[in-house]
Amino acid sequence: MRKIVPVGAYGTSYQEVLAKCADKKDLEAALTGIWWALSNNAEDFPLVSGYKSLRIAKTDPVRSLPALRVVFTTNGDTVQLRWIEFVDEVEFRGPPLL
């Protein structure tokens, strides 16, 4: 089981998503399954087109919350969270700098 840690722009993007949530518990509920999957099967998620180590996971919508896109890398026994955003956006914006 891998350790999950936020790095880079993840904290900022998480706060932006959290601020847009009508119910903060919906965000927790949406991310619970992703955290389990990332800690157990991170390499099973697809690479982001054009990147060698950046992977992407998507959540299902949860009640008032649309689906989310979580971008991450792996480093040994650690999953490094890089970015989070709503899937209903037209394209993956990605962090300003990785």
C-alpha positions in Angstrom: 0.0 0.0 0.0 1.4 3.4 -1.0 1.4 6.6 0.9 -0.5 9.5 -0.7 1.0 13.0 -0.4 -0.1 16.3 -1.9 2.7 18.2 -3.7 3.1 21.3 -5.9 -0.1 23.0 -7.0 -2.4 20.3 -5.5 -3.1 22.2 -2.4 -4.2 25.3 -4.3 -6.3 23.3 -6.8 -7.9 21.3 -3.9 -8.9 24.5 -2.1 -10.4 25.8 -5.4 -12.5 22.7 -5.8 -13.5 22.7 -2.1 -14.6 26.3 -2.4 -17.0 25.4 -5.2 -18.6 22.5 -3.3 -22.1 23.0 -2.0 -21.5 20.2 0.5 -17.9 19.5 1.6 -18.8 16.0 2.6 -19.5 15.2 -1.1 -15.9 15.9 -1.9 -14.7 13.6 0.8 -17.1 10.9 -0.4 -15.9 11.3 -4.0 -12.2 11.1 -3.1 -12.4 8.1 -0.7 -12.5 5.5 -3.5 -9.8 7.3 -5.5 -7.4 7.3 -2.5 -7.9 3.6 -2.0 -7.3 2.9 -5.7 -4.2 5.1 -5.9 -2.7 3.6 -2.8 -3.2 0.0 -4.2 -3.1 0.3 -8.0 -1.6 3.6 -9.1 0.1 2.1 -12.2 -3.3 0.9 -13.5 -4.4 4.5 -14.2 -3.6 6.0 -17.7 -0.7 8.3 -18.4 -1.6 11.9 -19.4 -1.0 12.3 -23.1 2.4 13.9 -23.7 3.8 13.1 -20.3 6.0 10.2 -19.2 5.1 9.9 -15.5 1.9 12.0 -15.0 -1.2 9.8 -14.5 -4.9 10.7 -14.3 -7.8 9.3 -12.3 -11.4 10.3 -12.5 -14.2 10.1 -9.9 -17.8 9.5 -10.5 -20.2 12.3 -9.6 -21.4 12.3 -6.0 -24.7 13.9 -5.1 -24.1 17.7 -5.8 -20.5 17.2 -6.9 -19.6 16.6 -10.6 -16.9 14.1 -11.5 -13.4 15.1 -10.6 -10.0 14.6 -12.3 -7.0 13.8 -10.1 -3.6 14.1 -11.6 -0.6 12.3 -9.9 2.8 10.8 -10.2 4.3 7.8 -8.4 7.7 7.7 -6.8 8.6 4.3 -5.2 6.0 3.7 -2.4 4.5 7.2 -2.7 1.7 8.6 -4.8 2.3 12.4 -5.3 -0.9 14.3 -5.9 -0.3 17.1 -8.4 -3.7 18.6 -9.5 -7.4 18.2 -9.0 -10.2 19.8 -11.1 -13.8 19.3 -12.2 -14.2 17.0 -15.2 -16.9 19.2 -16.7 -14.2 21.6 -17.8 -13.5 21.5 -21.5 -9.9 20.2 -21.2 -7.4 19.3 -18.6 -5.9 22.6 -17.6 -3.1 21.1 -15.5 -1.0 22.9 -12.9 0.8 26.0 -14.0 4.2 24.3 -13.4 5.1 20.8 -12.3 
